[in-house]
Amino acid sequence: MASSARSQESSLPSGWAFHRIPCTSVDIIDELSMLRGAFDEDGFICLSSVFDTVTVNRLREAATTNFDECFRRLHECGHTNFPQYCQEQDGRHEYALKVGIKAGFREIVMRSPGRFEMPYGCNKSPFADDDIVRNKDLLQVVCALLSDDKNIRHQDSADDSFYLCNASIVTATPGSANQGWHADGGHINLQSHEPCHCFNVFIPLVD
């Protein structure tokens, strides 16, 4: 059984392996180069223990509060029929919003039935705190992924050559379907493969 498990694991893309972010390692450049290689090969990497349990719990509690508050305020302004994201009608979910940007708001949109993306509140604490958006360990990896091979040794967490262009909470409510594969943006060159110019950073707030 153990041999079979190792065999199956080795067949997975290297990006699925959980990597610990280098902090004080003497081999930090080698580790960052390895992460860059895994990202270039698979298009993603998984990082372990970026934030501690206390921080994750704080973010989750704030996300839940903002989610509830957003729908309550939409209802108070007359935009929805009830003050929560959905209500049950004859055993079926009736959602406060329809699917799509045109049926949503700047603060929140339902991307698919039961799955919401919410920028509301992400420009405030705790999501905008420096220990989140300027996390030193995470920025080391960000710098490595957005640099070219020649400059990777000279990047540091104070680099201002990149910026955070969007922050939001994605909430999959009970009963929502699995999210389909999709691209968040188009290619900048359809003829040749270009280096990464932007990417998403997902922080799971639940297991």
The 8 nearest C-alpha neighbors of each residue, nearest first, counted from 0:
[[1, 3, 2, 4, 5, 6, 7, 8],
 [2, 0, 4, 3, 5, 6, 7, 8],
 [1, 3, 5, 0, 4, 6, 7, 8],
 [2, 4, 6, 0, 1, 5, 7, 8],
 [5, 3, 1, 7, 6, 2, 8, 0],
 [6, 4, 8, 2, 3, 7, 9, 1],
 [5, 7, 3, 9, 4, 8, 2, 10],
 [8, 6, 4, 10, 5, 9, 3, 11],
 [7, 9, 5, 10, 6, 11, 4, 3],
 [8, 10, 6, 11, 7, 5, 12, 13],
 [9, 11, 7, 8, 6, 12, 13, 5],
 [12, 10, 8, 9, 13, 15, 7, 14],
 [13, 11, 14, 15, 41, 10, 16, 9],
 [12, 14, 15, 16, 37, 11, 41, 44],
 [13, 15, 44, 12, 16, 37, 43, 41],
 [16, 14, 13, 12, 45, 17, 44, 11],
 [17, 15, 14, 13, 18, 45, 44, 12],
 [18, 16, 45, 46, 47, 15, 19, 14],
 [19, 17, 46, 47, 45, 16, 20, 44],
 [20, 18, 47, 46, 21, 17, 48, 49],
 [19, 21, 136, 18, 22, 46, 49, 137],
 [22, 20, 27, 24, 19, 23, 30, 136],
 [23, 21, 24, 136, 20, 27, 135, 139],
 [24, 22, 21, 25, 27, 26, 20, 136],
 [25, 23, 27, 26, 22, 21, 30, 28],
 [24, 26, 27, 23, 28, 29, 22, 21],
 [27, 25, 24, 29, 28, 30, 21, 23],
 [26, 28, 30, 24, 29, 25, 21, 31],
 [29, 27, 31, 30, 26, 32, 152, 151],
 [28, 30, 32, 26, 27, 31, 33, 34],
 [31, 29, 33, 27, 32, 28, 26, 34],
 [32, 30, 34, 28, 33, 29, 27, 35],
 [31, 33, 35, 29, 30, 34, 28, 36],
 [32, 34, 30, 36, 31, 35, 29, 37],
 [35, 33, 31, 37, 36, 32, 38, 30],
 [34, 36, 32, 38, 33, 37, 144, 31],
 [35, 37, 33, 39, 34, 38, 32, 40],
 [38, 36, 34, 40, 35, 39, 14, 41],
 [39, 37, 43, 42, 35, 36, 41, 40],
 [38, 40, 36, 37, 42, 41, 35, 43],
 [39, 41, 37, 38, 42, 36, 14, 13],
 [42, 40, 38, 43, 39, 14, 37, 12],
 [41, 43, 38, 39, 40, 44, 37, 14],
 [44, 42, 38, 41, 14, 45, 37, 39],
 [43, 45, 14, 38, 15, 46, 37, 34],
 [46, 44, 17, 15, 14, 18, 16, 47],
 [47, 45, 18, 17, 19, 44, 20, 49],
 [46, 48, 19, 17, 18, 49, 45, 20],
 [49, 47, 50, 51, 19, 46, 20, 52],
 [48, 50, 47, 46, 51, 137, 20, 136],
 [51, 49, 48, 54, 55, 52, 53, 131],
 [50, 52, 54, 53, 55, 48, 49, 56],
 [53, 51, 55, 54, 56, 50, 57, 48],
 [52, 54, 56, 55, 51, 57, 50, 58],
 [53, 55, 57, 56, 51, 52, 50, 58],
 [56, 54, 52, 58, 57, 53, 204, 59],
 [57, 55, 59, 53, 58, 54, 52, 60],
 [56, 58, 54, 60, 55, 59, 53, 61],
 [59, 57, 55, 61, 56, 60, 62, 54],
 [58, 60, 62, 56, 61, 57, 204, 55],
 [59, 61, 63, 57, 62, 58, 56, 64],
 [62, 60, 64, 58, 59, 63, 65, 57],
 [63, 61, 59, 65, 60, 64, 66, 58],
 [64, 62, 66, 60, 61, 65, 59, 67],
 [63, 65, 61, 67, 62, 66, 68, 60],
 [64, 66, 68, 62, 67, 63, 69, 61],
 [67, 65, 63, 69, 64, 68, 62, 70],
 [66, 68, 64, 69, 65, 70, 71, 63],
 [69, 67, 65, 71, 66, 70, 64, 72],
 [68, 70, 66, 72, 71, 67, 65, 73],
 [71, 69, 73, 83, 72, 82, 67, 68],
 [70, 72, 82, 68, 74, 69, 73, 67],
 [73, 71, 75, 69, 74, 70, 68, 76],
 [74, 72, 70, 76, 78, 71, 75, 79],
 [73, 75, 79, 77, 82, 71, 72, 76],
 [74, 76, 72, 77, 73, 71, 82, 78],
 [77, 75, 73, 74, 78, 72, 79, 71],
 [76, 78, 74, 75, 79, 73, 80, 72],
 [79, 77, 73, 74, 76, 80, 75, 72],
 [80, 78, 74, 81, 77, 95, 73, 82],
 [79, 81, 74, 95, 78, 82, 77, 83],
 [80, 82, 79, 83, 74, 95, 85, 84],
 [83, 81, 71, 74, 70, 84, 80, 79],
 [84, 82, 70, 85, 81, 71, 67, 95],
 [83, 85, 95, 94, 70, 82, 86, 96],
 [86, 84, 94, 95, 93, 83, 92, 87],
 [85, 87, 93, 92, 88, 94, 84, 83],
 [86, 88, 92, 91, 90, 93, 89, 85],
 [87, 89, 91, 90, 92, 93, 86, 85],
 [90, 88, 91, 87, 92, 93, 86, 85],
 [89, 91, 88, 87, 92, 93, 86, 174],
 [92, 90, 88, 87, 89, 93, 86, 94],
 [93, 91, 87, 86, 94, 88, 85, 90],
 [92, 94, 86, 85, 87, 88, 91, 95],
 [95, 93, 85, 96, 84, 92, 86, 97],
 [94, 96, 84, 85, 79, 80, 93, 81],
 [97, 95, 94, 109, 103, 98, 102, 79],
 [96, 98, 102, 99, 109, 94, 95, 103],
 [99, 97, 109, 111, 110, 102, 112, 96],
 [98, 100, 102, 101, 110, 109, 103, 97],
 [99, 101, 103, 102, 108, 104, 98, 109],
 [102, 100, 103, 99, 104, 98, 108, 97],
 [103, 101, 100, 97, 99, 98, 96, 104],
 [104, 102, 108, 100, 101, 107, 99, 96],
 [105, 103, 107, 106, 108, 100, 102, 101],
 [104, 106, 107, 103, 108, 118, 119, 117],
 [105, 107, 119, 104, 118, 117, 108, 69],
 [108, 106, 117, 104, 116, 105, 103, 118],
 [107, 109, 103, 116, 115, 104, 100, 110],
 [108, 110, 115, 98, 111, 114, 99, 116],
 [109, 111, 99, 115, 98, 114, 108, 116],
 [112, 110, 114, 109, 98, 113, 115, 99],
 [113, 111, 114, 175, 98, 109, 110, 176],
 [112, 114, 175, 172, 111, 171, 115, 109],
 [115, 113, 171, 111, 112, 109, 170, 110],
 [116, 114, 109, 170, 110, 169, 108, 117],
 [115, 117, 169, 108, 168, 107, 109, 167],
 [116, 118, 107, 168, 167, 119, 106, 115],
 [117, 119, 167, 106, 121, 166, 120, 168],
 [120, 118, 106, 117, 121, 107, 65, 69],
 [121, 119, 122, 123, 118, 65, 126, 124],
 [120, 122, 126, 123, 118, 119, 167, 166],
 [123, 121, 127, 120, 126, 124, 119, 166],
 [124, 122, 127, 121, 120, 126, 125, 128],
 [125, 123, 126, 127, 128, 122, 121, 120],
 [124, 126, 128, 127, 123, 58, 61, 57],
 [125, 127, 124, 121, 128, 123, 131, 122],
 [128, 126, 123, 124, 122, 125, 132, 121],
 [129, 127, 125, 131, 130, 124, 126, 132],
 [128, 130, 133, 131, 132, 127, 134, 126],
 [129, 131, 134, 128, 133, 132, 135, 127],
 [132, 130, 134, 129, 128, 133, 126, 127],
 [131, 133, 129, 134, 127, 130, 128, 126],
 [134, 132, 129, 131, 130, 135, 138, 156],
 [133, 135, 130, 131, 137, 136, 132, 138],
 [136, 134, 138, 137, 156, 133, 139, 130],
 [137, 135, 139, 138, 134, 22, 20, 21],
 [136, 138, 139, 140, 134, 135, 141, 49],
 [139, 137, 141, 135, 156, 140, 136, 142],
 [138, 140, 142, 136, 137, 141, 156, 155],
 [139, 141, 143, 138, 142, 137, 144, 31],
 [142, 140, 138, 144, 143, 139, 145, 137],
 [143, 141, 139, 145, 140, 144, 138, 146],
 [142, 144, 140, 146, 141, 151, 145, 31],
 [145, 143, 141, 35, 142, 146, 140, 195],
 [144, 146, 142, 143, 195, 141, 196, 147],
 [147, 145, 143, 144, 151, 142, 150, 148],
 [146, 148, 149, 150, 151, 145, 143, 144],
 [147, 149, 151, 150, 146, 32, 152, 143],
 [150, 148, 147, 151, 152, 146, 153, 154],
 [151, 149, 153, 152, 147, 148, 146, 154],
 [150, 152, 153, 148, 143, 154, 146, 149],
 [151, 153, 150, 154, 28, 149, 148, 143],
 [154, 152, 150, 151, 155, 149, 146, 142],
 [153, 155, 151, 152, 142, 150, 158, 143],
 [156, 154, 157, 158, 139, 153, 142, 138],
 [155, 157, 138, 158, 139, 135, 154, 142],
 [158, 156, 155, 159, 154, 138, 135, 133],
 [159, 157, 156, 160, 155, 154, 161, 142],
 [158, 160, 161, 157, 162, 156, 155, 142],
 [159, 161, 158, 162, 142, 145, 157, 146],
 [162, 160, 159, 163, 158, 145, 142, 141],
 [161, 163, 164, 160, 159, 165, 158, 197],
 [162, 164, 165, 161, 166, 132, 197, 199],
 [165, 163, 162, 166, 161, 197, 199, 198],
 [166, 164, 163, 167, 118, 121, 162, 199],
 [167, 165, 118, 121, 164, 168, 163, 122],
 [168, 166, 118, 117, 121, 116, 169, 165],
 [167, 169, 117, 116, 118, 170, 62, 166],
 [170, 168, 116, 115, 117, 167, 171, 114],
 [171, 169, 115, 114, 172, 168, 116, 117],
 [172, 170, 114, 113, 175, 115, 169, 173],
 [171, 173, 113, 175, 170, 114, 174, 115],
 [174, 172, 175, 171, 113, 176, 114, 170],
 [173, 175, 172, 176, 113, 171, 92, 112],
 [176, 174, 113, 173, 172, 112, 171, 114],
 [175, 177, 178, 174, 112, 113, 111, 114],
 [178, 176, 179, 175, 171, 114, 111, 174],
 [177, 179, 176, 180, 111, 114, 175, 181],
 [178, 180, 181, 177, 176, 111, 182, 110],
 [181, 179, 178, 182, 177, 183, 111, 176],
 [180, 182, 179, 183, 178, 184, 185, 110],
 [183, 181, 184, 185, 180, 186, 179, 198],
 [182, 184, 181, 185, 199, 198, 180, 186],
 [185, 183, 182, 186, 181, 187, 197, 198],
 [184, 186, 187, 182, 183, 188, 189, 181],
 [187, 185, 188, 189, 184, 193, 192, 182],
 [186, 188, 185, 189, 193, 196, 184, 192],
 [189, 187, 186, 190, 191, 193, 192, 185],
 [188, 190, 191, 186, 187, 192, 185, 193],
 [189, 191, 188, 192, 187, 193, 186, 185],
 [192, 190, 189, 188, 193, 187, 186, 194],
 [191, 193, 194, 188, 190, 189, 186, 187],
 [192, 194, 191, 195, 188, 187, 196, 186],
 [195, 193, 196, 192, 145, 147, 39, 146],
 [194, 196, 197, 145, 193, 144, 198, 39],
 [195, 197, 194, 145, 198, 193, 144, 187],
 [198, 196, 195, 199, 145, 161, 144, 164],
 [199, 197, 200, 196, 195, 43, 145, 144],
 [200, 198, 201, 197, 183, 43, 165, 166],
 [199, 201, 202, 198, 141, 166, 137, 43],
 [202, 200, 203, 199, 169, 168, 204, 45],
 [201, 203, 204, 200, 55, 49, 50, 205],
 [204, 202, 205, 201, 206, 55, 59, 169],
 [203, 205, 59, 55, 202, 206, 58, 56],
 [204, 206, 203, 59, 55, 56, 202, 58],
 [205, 204, 203, 202, 55, 59, 56, 52]]
